[in-house]
Each structure stands twice: as C-alpha cells, then as structure tokens.
Amino acid sequence: MKRSCCLAAVCCALLSLAACGSGSDDKVVDVAFIGSTDAMFDTSQRLAPVGQEIRAATSEGLVAMDEFGEVVPALAERWIVTEDGLSYIFRLRDSQWADGTPMTGQNVRNEMQRNLRALRGTSLGLDLAKISEIIPMTGRVVEIRLDSPMPQFLQLLAQPELGLRRSGQGTGPMKLQRVDDVALLDPLPPEARGMPADENWESRVRQVRVNAYAAPDAVEAFNNGDADIVMNGTLASLPLADTGPLSRGTVRLDGALGLFGLQVVNENGLLGDPVRREAIAMAIDRSSLLAPFNIGGWVPTTRIVAPDLPGDQGAIGERWADMSLEQRQAEAARRLGPAARTPGGASLAISLPAGPGSDLLYRELARDLAAVGIRLVRAKQGQKADLALVDRLARYADARWFLNQFNCTLKRGVCSAQADALIREADRTRDALQTAALLAEAEAELTAANAFIPLGAPIRWSLVRGNVDGFSENRWGLHPLFPMALRPM
C-alpha cells in the first residue's frame, strides 16, 4: 500500500472545513484521540484503543506494526520460522532495558510470560493459547514454540499488549511524559535503542502530543486548527466528520477487518429461542443499513467470520441468499408469531454507544424490526439490554479471532460450548485442511445458535491534514505514532 498524500491544491480547497496547517509549530504533531484520559494512561494489559497506541509507542515487543499495518522488526532484529511452522526463533537487538540491564533471551522470556499471565481470561489470551513454550537460548536469542502452525502468528505477536516492559518501563521507540492530561511523546535516538547513531537525528524528528477527547471535541479541535489529526473515529461518530466532496484527502477511512453486529446478551423471553433470534437477524435490511452515512465500499455480511479470509474453504456462505427482503421479513414475522402480536407489540432493548451515528443506526434497525412487529428501544446507561452493538477490530486475519470473541469463558452473551470445543481441537491440529474444517464447523455451530447478528465490517475513520506524514489507512485500524514523528524527507 502506498503512502497517501494531500496535494497543496486540495488542502487549500478544504479551507471551509479546516485550516491547512494546525496551530502548533513544525516541531510538534498534535493528535486528538477519541477516547478517555484514563484509558490513555492505562498501565494494565487490557487496553482501550488510545491505550494501545500509547503502549505501542513506548513499549516495543519482539515485532511491531508499521503505518501500513505490516509486521516489522522491533526488539527482534531478525527471526526464522522452522519449516513445520511450529517454532519462531528471534535474534534480539543489542539493547538494554530502561533501567540499563542488558536485554537477554532469559529476561525477554520472563517479560513475555508476565504478559501472557496478565492476558488470561481475555479474548487475546485465547488467541495466544497456541503458544506452548518460550525458551531462552544463548545470549540474545529466544524461541517461541507453538502447539500447531499459525501463519498469522507474527501479526498476533505485534499487538500493543505484547509490548515488553521491565519494572513497568518499556524501551521505546518513544519516551512518554505526562503533563496534566496530555501525553508528550519524543522519539528516542537510535543509539538508545541498540541501533547505529544518527548525527542528524534531532533535525529528523518532532514531538507527538496526544490529547484524549470526546468525539465532538476532537473534531472541533481539528476544525479550529488545534489538532493535526483525529484518530479512532467509529460509526457512532462518523456524522461528525464531513464525508462530502470537499473532505476528500482529509477524511480517511480504514478498510477495517473485524466484527460489527449485534450480540445477543439476554437469552430469555423473546430471544430465548434460536429460531426467534434468527428471525430478528433475517428482518434486517443490511443493503441499506448504512445508506444515511454517505460512504461507499461497505460490504454487508450475514457471516460471523469475515468472508474470503486465508484458509476459508467456502463451506460457510451468506445466509438466506435465495430470499428477498420481503420474503425474509414475512418468514421472520411468522416465526415470531404470537410474541409479535401481543397488544402494543413485543419489544427489544438495544445497547448502543452515544453519538449521532448510533442514532442513525438505531433508526434503520428500528424500521426493519417494526416491519416484523418488534418495537426496538434504546437501553439507557446501566439498563439491562437484550442486544448490544459489537464494534471490534480484528487482531489478525483468521477465523480463530472471530470465533474466539464468543467463547463462553468471556461471558459476553449467548455462546456455544460445542463451538468452543471445536476451536480447542483446531488449536491442537497440525494439518491445515483439518484445522480449516474444524473452524468452519465451529462457525456453523455459532451460526445455528444465533448468538450474534452480523451486519458487516466495522468502520474506522480519521481526519488527517496534509502536513502529517507517516499515516496510512490499514485494515487493523491501528496507526502507530512513531512514524508521525519523522519529518518528511
């Protein structure tokens, strides 16, 4: 993927939306991140998006992701993968921890194991379950052994939560200073990271200053020239970004991979039967769901696992492909039967994040369910809901990630113990075709349970000025801060 750029002529055409340069000088890149200050400075292993960005900037793992979403060396300067795909052997940089201790295979192993323990009980912990052993070897070499091959393992290993810290301190590539509620990030010189010195380093880099905002305030900061970039926009806040013709080059949409749909969180009453849960899923007109948002290229789906992933055998297809919307809604009304014909009609409460995009989505969903006799209501904060919006980015491109999001141990809603058992069996299987078949069977089990109502891919958007380099759209929706600190060559 080539780096995107904004021509000066386009930038000038955008003056009605925002000034071409921010109020900060050329020594600082100002980032307005949609999120909370507490999450930005979170030191745990369960991070919100803004915490992930700060962790990735200050605590490298063995590998990292660049602005294009590609895996690049970090603490490991190189690695080899054995022919059977079961062993990854990493050669570490000649580097030190923040406290001056030399980095070795042994202490890297210790910090990796600390991370794995802290992630137990999370979906990311389930993703990492294939790791069977971490072995320190001579000097600066560490080996990771897997129970079964995982072609996307390096992508998983590049996740921000797997950044290594010793005594709570990472090794860069940036140094964090907190000033009130602002994160100031300065790139560390190469020699501080075990690399050859660069005598021109200071002239090649600039500080990145991160503020956490509510979505309307982040957009206002951008429009006022107080921010060079807005990050972590979701569908809930999309109407705040002008997606019209004048915004071209400023509003940037990631072709994100992940889950966007409705989790069944109450399996009693109307949703107590998988047949009725399927009826709710059938009633939704996905083809027009995002029409009010004025974006193109969004592909709806009825599948839990994103279509066309590597290794997909095509055993699972789109549901109800031979039925029109009218036929689906008629069948849904029939299945709901007496429940939808009670005085005043049946109702379902849905939990949605605050924001004008959620208001539009609610309107579309309410219209579709009204067509089958169901009244959809918004659950207030703290109120028990029947359905909850899931808007989550994938960590890697494999069916395992999608299926692990519904593991019964996570207690997120309706689940399938049989699907979990099939995934565990797939984790132990070393034959790629058999693994794919087991994961397809697990998806079929979850689909039959109607634990989740898929809608399509998640939406992620950013606002980016033309003077910001080091930003590129990518399918993971993560935009590392370190490349933004490098001045254009």
C-alpha positions as CSV (number, residue, x, y, z in Angstrom):
1,M,0.0,0.0,0.0
2,K,1.4,3.4,-1.0
3,R,1.6,6.2,1.4
4,S,-1.3,8.6,0.9
5,C,-0.6,12.3,0.4
6,C,-2.7,15.5,0.2
7,L,-1.7,18.0,-2.5
8,A,-1.5,21.6,-1.6
9,A,-4.3,22.5,-4.1
10,V,-6.6,20.0,-2.3
11,C,-5.6,21.4,1.1
12,C,-6.5,24.9,0.0
13,A,-9.8,23.7,-1.2
14,L,-10.5,22.4,2.3
15,L,-10.3,25.8,4.0
16,S,-14.0,25.7,4.6
17,L,-13.6,22.5,6.6
18,A,-10.3,23.3,8.4
19,A,-7.1,25.3,8.0
20,C,-4.4,23.7,6.0
21,G,-1.9,23.8,9.0
22,S,-2.6,23.4,12.7
23,G,-1.9,26.0,15.3
24,S,1.1,24.0,16.5
25,D,4.6,24.7,15.1
26,D,6.5,22.3,12.9
27,K,8.2,20.8,16.0
28,V,5.0,19.1,17.2
29,V,2.3,16.9,15.7
30,D,-0.9,17.3,17.6
31,V,-3.1,14.2,17.8
32,A,-6.7,14.4,19.0
33,F,-7.6,10.8,20.0
34,I,-11.3,9.9,20.5
35,G,-11.2,8.2,23.9
36,S,-10.6,9.0,27.6
37,T,-7.7,10.3,29.5
38,D,-7.8,7.4,31.9
39,A,-7.6,4.9,29.1
40,M,-4.7,6.9,27.5
41,F,-2.5,6.4,30.6
42,D,-3.7,2.9,31.5
43,T,-0.8,0.7,32.6
44,S,-2.7,-2.7,32.6
45,Q,-2.8,-5.3,29.9
46,R,-6.5,-4.7,29.0
47,L,-6.3,-1.6,26.8
48,A,-8.7,0.6,25.0
49,P,-7.6,1.9,21.6
50,V,-5.9,5.0,22.9
51,G,-4.0,2.9,25.5
52,Q,-3.0,0.6,22.7
53,E,-1.5,3.5,20.7
54,I,0.5,4.8,23.7
55,R,1.7,1.3,24.6
56,A,2.9,0.6,21.1
57,A,4.8,3.9,21.1
58,T,6.5,3.3,24.4
59,S,6.9,-0.5,24.8
60,E,8.1,-2.5,21.8
61,G,7.5,-6.2,21.5
62,L,9.6,-8.6,19.5
63,V,7.9,-7.3,16.4
64,A,5.7,-4.3,15.7
65,M,3.4,-2.9,13.1
66,D,4.2,0.0,10.8
67,E,1.8,2.6,9.5
68,F,0.7,0.3,6.6
69,G,-0.2,-2.5,9.0
70,E,2.8,-4.6,8.1
71,V,4.9,-6.6,10.6
72,V,8.4,-5.1,11.1
73,P,11.3,-5.8,13.4
74,A,11.3,-4.3,16.8
75,L,13.2,-5.7,19.8
76,A,14.0,-8.7,17.5
77,E,16.2,-7.5,14.6
78,R,15.6,-10.8,12.7
79,W,13.9,-14.2,13.0
80,I,13.5,-17.5,11.4
81,V,10.5,-19.8,11.2
82,T,11.0,-23.6,11.1
83,E,9.7,-25.5,8.1
84,D,6.8,-27.0,10.1
85,G,5.7,-23.6,11.3
86,L,5.9,-24.7,15.0
87,S,9.0,-22.7,16.1
88,Y,9.9,-19.0,15.8
89,I,13.4,-18.1,16.7
90,F,14.2,-14.4,17.3
91,R,17.6,-12.7,17.4
92,L,17.3,-9.7,19.7
93,R,18.9,-6.3,19.1
94,D,22.0,-5.5,21.2
95,S,19.9,-3.3,23.5
96,Q,19.1,-2.5,27.1
97,W,16.1,-2.2,29.2
98,A,15.1,1.2,30.5
99,D,16.9,0.5,33.8
100,G,20.2,-0.2,32.0
101,T,20.0,-4.0,32.3
102,P,21.2,-5.8,29.1
103,M,18.4,-7.4,27.2
104,T,18.8,-11.2,27.0
105,G,16.7,-14.2,25.9
106,Q,16.1,-15.0,29.5
107,N,14.7,-11.7,30.7
108,V,12.7,-11.3,27.5
109,R,11.2,-14.7,28.1
110,N,10.3,-13.6,31.7
111,E,8.5,-10.4,30.5
112,M,6.7,-12.3,27.7
113,Q,5.4,-14.8,30.3
114,R,4.3,-11.9,32.5
115,N,2.2,-10.6,29.6
116,L,0.7,-14.0,28.9
117,R,-0.4,-14.4,32.5
118,A,-1.9,-10.9,32.6
119,L,-4.0,-11.7,29.5
120,R,-5.6,-14.9,30.8
121,G,-9.3,-14.6,30.7
122,T,-9.4,-12.3,27.7
123,S,-10.1,-13.0,24.0
124,L,-6.4,-12.0,23.3
125,G,-5.4,-14.6,25.8
126,L,-7.4,-17.2,23.9
127,D,-5.7,-16.1,20.6
128,L,-2.3,-16.7,22.3
129,A,-3.3,-20.2,23.5
130,K,-1.3,-21.8,20.7
131,I,2.0,-20.8,22.5
132,S,3.3,-24.0,24.2
133,E,6.7,-22.8,25.3
134,I,9.1,-19.8,25.4
135,I,12.7,-20.9,25.5
136,P,15.6,-18.6,26.2
137,M,18.7,-19.6,24.2
138,T,22.3,-18.5,24.2
139,G,22.7,-14.7,24.7
140,R,20.2,-12.6,22.8
141,V,18.1,-15.4,21.3
142,V,14.6,-16.6,22.3
143,E,12.5,-19.3,20.8
144,I,8.7,-19.5,20.8
145,R,7.1,-22.9,20.2
146,L,3.5,-23.4,19.1
147,D,1.2,-26.4,19.5
148,S,0.2,-26.1,15.9
149,P,1.1,-23.8,12.9
150,M,-0.3,-20.3,12.8
151,P,0.6,-18.4,9.7
152,Q,-0.6,-15.1,11.3
153,F,1.4,-15.6,14.4
154,L,3.8,-12.6,13.8
155,Q,0.7,-10.3,13.3
156,L,-0.6,-11.5,16.7
157,L,2.8,-11.0,18.3
158,A,2.8,-7.4,17.1
159,Q,-0.2,-6.4,19.2
160,P,0.4,-3.5,21.6
161,E,-0.5,-5.5,24.7
162,L,2.5,-7.7,23.9
163,G,4.9,-4.8,24.2
164,L,7.6,-5.8,26.7
165,R,8.2,-3.8,29.9
166,R,10.7,-4.4,32.7
167,S,9.6,-2.9,36.1
168,G,6.8,-1.2,34.3
169,Q,9.1,0.6,31.8
170,G,9.3,-0.1,28.0
171,T,12.1,0.5,25.6
172,G,10.5,2.9,23.1
173,P,10.6,3.8,20.3
174,M,9.3,6.9,22.1
175,K,9.5,8.3,25.6
176,L,6.4,9.3,27.4
177,Q,6.0,12.4,29.6
178,R,2.6,13.1,31.1
179,V,1.8,16.8,31.6
180,D,-1.6,17.2,33.2
181,D,-3.9,15.2,30.9
182,V,-1.6,15.4,27.8
183,A,0.8,12.7,26.6
184,L,4.0,14.1,25.2
185,L,5.9,11.5,23.1
186,D,9.5,12.1,22.0
187,P,11.3,9.7,19.7
188,L,14.3,8.0,21.3
189,P,17.6,8.3,19.4
190,P,18.7,5.2,17.6
191,E,21.7,4.6,19.9
192,A,19.3,4.4,22.9
193,R,17.6,1.5,21.2
194,G,20.6,-0.5,20.3
195,M,21.0,0.9,16.8
196,P,23.7,2.9,15.0
197,A,23.8,6.6,15.9
198,D,22.3,9.2,13.5
199,E,24.1,12.6,13.9
200,N,21.1,14.3,12.1
201,W,18.5,12.6,14.4
202,E,17.3,15.8,16.1
203,S,16.6,17.5,12.8
204,R,14.7,14.5,11.5
205,V,12.1,14.1,14.3
206,R,9.5,16.0,16.1
207,Q,7.3,15.6,19.2
208,V,3.9,14.0,19.1
209,R,1.4,15.5,21.5
210,V,-1.7,13.4,22.3
211,N,-4.9,14.7,23.9
212,A,-7.9,12.4,24.6
213,Y,-11.3,13.9,23.7
214,A,-14.9,13.1,23.3
215,A,-15.7,12.8,19.6
216,P,-17.3,16.3,19.1
217,D,-14.4,18.0,20.9
218,A,-11.9,16.1,18.8
219,V,-13.5,17.3,15.6
220,E,-13.8,20.8,16.9
221,A,-10.1,20.8,17.8
222,F,-9.3,19.7,14.2
223,N,-11.5,22.4,12.7
224,N,-10.1,25.1,14.9
225,G,-6.5,24.2,13.9
226,D,-5.6,22.8,17.3
227,A,-5.1,19.3,16.0
228,D,-3.3,17.9,13.0
229,I,-5.0,14.5,13.1
230,V,-8.1,12.9,14.7
231,M,-8.0,9.2,15.4
232,N,-10.3,6.4,16.5
233,G,-13.5,7.6,14.8
234,T,-16.2,4.9,14.7
235,L,-19.6,4.6,13.1
236,A,-21.1,6.2,16.2
237,S,-19.2,9.5,15.5
238,L,-19.0,9.3,11.7
239,P,-21.6,12.0,11.0
240,L,-19.3,14.5,12.8
241,A,-16.8,14.1,10.0
242,D,-17.8,15.8,6.7
243,T,-17.7,13.0,4.1
244,G,-18.7,15.2,1.2
245,P,-16.6,16.1,-1.8
246,L,-14.6,18.9,-0.1
247,S,-13.4,16.4,2.6
248,R,-11.5,14.2,0.1
249,G,-8.0,13.6,1.4
250,T,-8.9,14.8,4.9
251,V,-11.4,12.1,6.0
252,R,-9.6,8.8,5.8
253,L,-11.5,5.5,6.1
254,D,-9.8,2.3,7.0
255,G,-10.8,-0.9,5.2
256,A,-11.1,-2.4,8.6
257,L,-11.4,-6.1,9.4
258,G,-13.4,-7.2,12.4
259,L,-16.9,-7.6,13.9
260,F,-19.8,-5.2,13.5
261,G,-23.2,-6.5,14.6
262,L,-25.5,-7.3,17.5
263,Q,-24.6,-9.6,20.3
264,V,-27.5,-11.4,22.0
265,V,-26.9,-10.6,25.7
266,N,-30.3,-11.8,27.0
267,E,-31.3,-15.3,26.1
268,N,-34.6,-15.1,28.0
269,G,-38.0,-14.1,26.7
270,L,-38.3,-13.2,23.1
271,L,-34.7,-14.1,22.4
272,G,-34.8,-17.4,24.4
273,D,-35.2,-19.5,21.2
274,P,-32.5,-19.6,18.5
275,V,-35.3,-19.7,15.9
276,R,-36.6,-16.4,17.1
277,R,-33.1,-15.0,17.3
278,E,-32.7,-15.9,13.7
279,A,-35.9,-14.2,12.8
280,I,-34.5,-10.9,14.2
281,A,-31.4,-11.4,12.1
282,M,-33.5,-12.1,8.9
283,A,-35.5,-9.0,9.3
284,I,-32.6,-6.5,8.9
285,D,-32.0,-4.9,5.5
286,R,-28.2,-4.8,5.5
287,S,-28.0,-3.5,2.0
288,S,-29.5,-0.1,3.0
289,L,-28.3,-0.1,6.7
290,L,-25.5,2.5,6.1
291,A,-27.1,4.5,3.3
292,P,-27.6,7.5,5.6
293,F,-23.8,7.7,6.2
294,N,-22.8,8.7,2.7
295,I,-19.9,6.2,2.4
296,G,-19.1,3.8,-0.3
297,G,-17.5,0.4,-0.3
298,W,-19.0,-1.0,2.8
299,V,-19.9,-4.7,2.3
300,P,-22.6,-6.2,4.5
301,T,-22.5,-9.8,5.6
302,T,-24.6,-12.4,7.4
303,R,-21.5,-14.4,8.4
304,I,-19.8,-14.3,11.8
305,V,-16.4,-14.8,10.2
306,A,-15.4,-12.3,7.6
307,P,-15.7,-13.8,4.1
308,D,-12.7,-14.7,2.0
309,L,-10.1,-15.0,4.8
310,P,-7.0,-17.0,4.1
311,G,-7.8,-20.7,4.5
312,D,-11.5,-20.2,4.0
313,Q,-12.8,-23.4,2.3
314,G,-16.1,-21.8,1.3
315,A,-18.0,-24.2,3.4
316,I,-20.0,-21.4,5.0
317,G,-21.8,-18.9,2.8
318,E,-24.1,-15.9,3.2
319,R,-27.4,-16.8,4.8
320,W,-30.8,-16.5,3.1
321,A,-29.2,-15.7,-0.2
322,D,-32.2,-17.1,-2.2
323,M,-34.7,-14.9,-0.3
324,S,-35.7,-11.3,-1.0
325,L,-36.0,-8.9,1.9
326,E,-39.8,-9.1,1.7
327,Q,-39.7,-12.9,1.9
328,R,-37.2,-12.8,4.9
329,Q,-39.4,-10.4,6.8
330,A,-42.5,-12.4,6.1
331,E,-40.8,-15.5,7.4
332,A,-39.4,-13.6,10.4
333,A,-42.9,-12.4,11.3
334,R,-44.2,-16.0,11.0
335,R,-41.5,-17.3,13.3
336,L,-42.1,-14.6,15.9
337,G,-45.7,-15.5,15.8
338,P,-47.8,-14.6,18.9
339,A,-44.9,-12.8,20.5
340,A,-45.2,-10.1,17.9
341,R,-49.0,-9.9,18.0
342,T,-49.4,-9.0,21.7
343,P,-51.1,-5.7,22.5
344,G,-48.6,-3.0,21.9
345,G,-46.3,-5.5,20.2
346,A,-43.2,-7.1,21.5
347,S,-40.1,-5.0,22.3
348,L,-36.4,-5.4,22.5
349,A,-33.9,-3.1,24.2
350,I,-30.6,-2.4,22.4
351,S,-27.4,-1.0,23.8
352,L,-25.6,1.4,21.5
353,P,-22.8,3.9,22.2
354,A,-23.7,7.6,22.3
355,G,-23.3,9.5,19.1
356,P,-25.1,10.7,16.1
357,G,-24.1,7.7,14.1
358,S,-25.7,5.4,16.7
359,D,-28.9,7.5,16.4
360,L,-29.0,6.8,12.6
361,L,-28.2,3.1,13.0
362,Y,-30.9,2.8,15.6
363,R,-33.4,4.5,13.3
364,E,-32.6,2.0,10.5
365,L,-32.7,-1.1,12.8
366,A,-36.0,0.1,14.4
367,R,-37.6,0.5,11.0
368,D,-36.7,-3.1,9.9
369,L,-37.8,-4.7,13.2
370,A,-41.1,-2.7,13.2
371,A,-41.8,-4.5,9.8
372,V,-42.0,-7.8,11.7
373,G,-43.9,-6.5,14.7
374,I,-41.0,-5.8,17.1
375,R,-40.5,-2.4,18.8
376,L,-36.9,-1.6,19.3
377,V,-36.0,0.7,22.2
378,R,-32.7,2.2,23.3
379,A,-31.4,0.9,26.6
380,K,-30.3,3.7,28.9
381,Q,-26.9,3.7,30.5
382,G,-26.9,1.0,33.2
383,Q,-30.1,-0.5,32.0
384,K,-30.2,-4.2,31.0
385,A,-30.4,-4.8,27.2
386,D,-31.4,-7.6,25.0
387,L,-29.0,-6.8,22.2
388,A,-25.7,-4.9,22.3
389,L,-23.7,-3.5,19.5
390,V,-20.3,-5.1,18.9
391,D,-17.8,-2.9,17.0
392,R,-14.5,-4.5,17.3
393,L,-11.3,-4.6,15.2
394,A,-9.7,-7.9,14.4
395,R,-6.1,-8.6,15.6
396,Y,-5.2,-10.9,12.7
397,A,-6.9,-12.4,9.6
398,D,-8.0,-15.8,10.7
399,A,-11.3,-17.4,11.6
400,R,-10.0,-18.1,15.1
401,W,-10.0,-14.5,16.0
402,F,-13.7,-14.1,15.1
403,L,-14.8,-17.3,16.8
404,N,-12.8,-16.6,20.0
405,Q,-14.8,-13.4,20.5
406,F,-17.8,-15.6,21.5
407,N,-16.0,-18.1,23.8
408,C,-18.2,-19.0,26.7
409,T,-15.4,-18.1,29.3
410,L,-15.7,-14.5,28.3
411,K,-19.3,-14.3,29.4
412,R,-20.3,-11.8,26.8
413,G,-23.7,-13.3,25.9
414,V,-25.1,-16.3,24.2
415,C,-22.4,-18.8,23.3
416,S,-21.8,-22.4,22.2
417,A,-19.8,-24.8,24.3
418,Q,-19.7,-27.1,21.2
419,A,-18.1,-24.4,19.1
420,D,-15.5,-23.8,21.9
421,A,-14.6,-27.5,21.9
422,L,-14.1,-27.5,18.1
423,I,-11.8,-24.4,18.3
424,R,-9.7,-26.1,21.0
425,E,-9.5,-29.2,18.8
426,A,-8.4,-27.0,15.9
427,D,-5.7,-25.4,18.1
428,R,-4.1,-28.8,18.6
429,T,-4.4,-29.9,14.9
430,R,-1.3,-29.6,12.7
431,D,-3.0,-30.3,9.4
432,A,-4.1,-27.0,7.7
433,L,-7.1,-28.5,5.9
434,Q,-8.4,-30.2,9.0
435,T,-7.9,-27.0,11.0
436,A,-9.9,-25.1,8.5
437,A,-12.7,-27.7,8.5
438,L,-12.9,-27.7,12.3
439,L,-13.1,-23.9,12.4
440,A,-15.8,-23.9,9.7
441,E,-17.7,-26.4,11.8
442,A,-17.4,-24.1,14.9
443,E,-18.7,-21.2,12.8
444,A,-21.7,-23.4,11.8
445,E,-22.4,-24.2,15.5
446,L,-22.3,-20.5,16.4
447,T,-24.4,-19.6,13.4
448,A,-27.1,-22.2,14.4
449,A,-27.1,-20.8,17.9
450,N,-27.7,-17.3,16.5
451,A,-25.6,-15.9,19.3
452,F,-24.6,-13.0,17.1
453,I,-26.3,-11.0,14.4
454,P,-23.6,-9.9,11.9
455,L,-24.1,-6.7,9.9
456,G,-20.8,-6.1,8.1
457,A,-17.3,-4.8,8.6
458,P,-16.5,-2.2,11.3
459,I,-16.0,1.5,10.3
460,R,-12.9,3.4,11.4
461,W,-12.2,7.0,10.3
462,S,-9.6,9.6,10.9
463,L,-9.1,13.3,10.0
464,V,-5.6,14.0,8.7
465,R,-4.0,17.2,7.5
466,G,-1.7,17.4,4.5
467,N,1.3,18.3,6.7
468,V,1.1,14.9,8.6
469,D,3.3,12.3,7.3
470,G,3.6,8.7,8.5
471,F,-0.2,7.9,8.4
472,S,-1.8,5.3,6.2
473,E,-5.1,3.5,6.1
474,N,-4.8,-0.1,7.1
475,R,-7.2,-3.0,7.8
476,W,-6.2,-3.1,11.5
477,G,-7.3,0.4,12.3
478,L,-4.1,1.0,14.3
479,H,-2.0,4.0,13.4
480,P,1.4,4.0,15.2
481,L,2.6,7.3,16.5
482,F,6.3,6.9,15.9
483,P,6.1,7.2,12.1
484,M,4.2,10.5,12.5
485,A,7.2,11.9,14.5
486,L,9.5,11.5,11.5
487,R,9.8,14.6,9.4
488,P,9.1,14.1,5.6
489,M,12.4,13.5,3.8
